[in-house]
Amino acid sequence: MCDSSVVTTGPVSERRRHDFPPLWLVPIALVVGVGLIVFVSTTLGVLGLIAGFVAIVWLQREADEFVRARAASEDD
């Protein structure tokens, strides 16, 4: 009898090849995102700066969570 809960996958290196975004792209995307947020928020005044700060904190947390999830999945 075949257990349907068992998933067969390739080696870890083969699965990692198709992950998007690649891990090296995360810091580049973070710097570009922060630059865009600062540029847009400065044109909107004080409220734009506050919204930009919140967006930067959110973006950094998302990037950190993504990197930690990738590192945890590589450990499996």
Summary of the structure (lengths in Angstrom):
residues: 76
radius of gyration: 18.5
end to end distance: 26.6
largest distance: 65.8
contacts: 154
relative contact order: 0.12
helix: 71%
strand: 0%
